[in-house]
Amino acid sequence: EVHQILKDRLTLYEKQFNNILRNELSTFDSLMKTHNLTGIITED
């Protein structure tokens, strides 16, 4: 009983964390494009 509740809770936290991470990455990607920093990084 308790074990299942903990498993469900963990799954929920994992989903939330993944969503936050995905949002952060897309925001970062947008910033990079906005400031045109993608070229700087790929250049030698």
Protein Blocks (a to p, Z undefined) as FASTA:
>chain_A
ZZmmmmmmmmmmmmmmmmmmmmmmmmmmmmmmmnopmmmmmpZZ
